[in-house]
Amino acid sequence: MTGTRTAAFSLVEVTLALGISAFALIAIFGLLPVGLQVSRAAGEQNSASSILAAIAADLRATPTSGTTSPLFGITIPGNASTTSPSTLFFSKEGEHSSQITGNSRYAATVTFSTNSAGVNGASFSNVAVSWPAAAAAANVEGSVESFVAIVRN
């Protein structure tokens, strides 16, 4: 009687394979929090950019005869003057308010600057959106900012 030998893995080989697999899984699980944080930051950046684009569109949609934007009620000064910054607060759902509320996530600040071209020139504004809304400027998690020129003649 001769025995037939069947192919199989030894206990050492199985243990080594499990160890390598466990090491790889631990490394992957260690990267999950970083990936989630980056994903959340990207979502915040996207929302803030959408708010910024909506404000710019609202400013551009203001009729030349008007001085207040139709959607957000931002006062647009004459071309040769500046005003104090207008601040709006936005929730995650996109609802806006001129006062900070418990749902406020984003703070949008619109600042107009002077234009030496006078009445024939564009209105210049700087729009900045930061989050969280209640944070001081030095403590924000993130922000987006854009320059907007509005032709008003």
JOBEL-V371287 format. One record per pair of residues at least 4 apart in sequence whose C-alpha atoms are under 6 Angstrom apart, sorted by the first residue. I is the first residue (numbers start at 1). J is the second residue. Records with the same first field share a line. If there is no record, write none. Layout:
I->J + J
This chain:
58->69
59->69
60->150
62->69
64->152
67->75 + 76
68->73 + 74 + 75 + 76
69->73 + 74
79->115 + 118 + 119 + 123
80->114 + 115 + 118
81->114
82->112 + 113 + 114
85->110 + 111
86->109 + 110
87->108 + 109
88->97 + 98 + 107 + 108
89->96 + 97 + 100 + 104 + 106 + 107
90->94 + 95 + 96 + 104 + 105 + 106
91->95 + 103 + 104 + 105
100->104
104->133
105->132 + 133
106->130 + 131 + 132 + 133
107->129 + 130 + 133
108->128 + 129
109->127 + 128
110->126 + 127
111->125 + 126
112->124 + 125
113->124
117->121
122->149 + 150 + 151 + 152
123->149 + 150
124->148 + 149
125->147 + 148
126->146 + 147
127->145 + 146
128->144 + 145
129->143 + 144
130->142 + 143
131->140 + 141 + 142
135->139 + 140
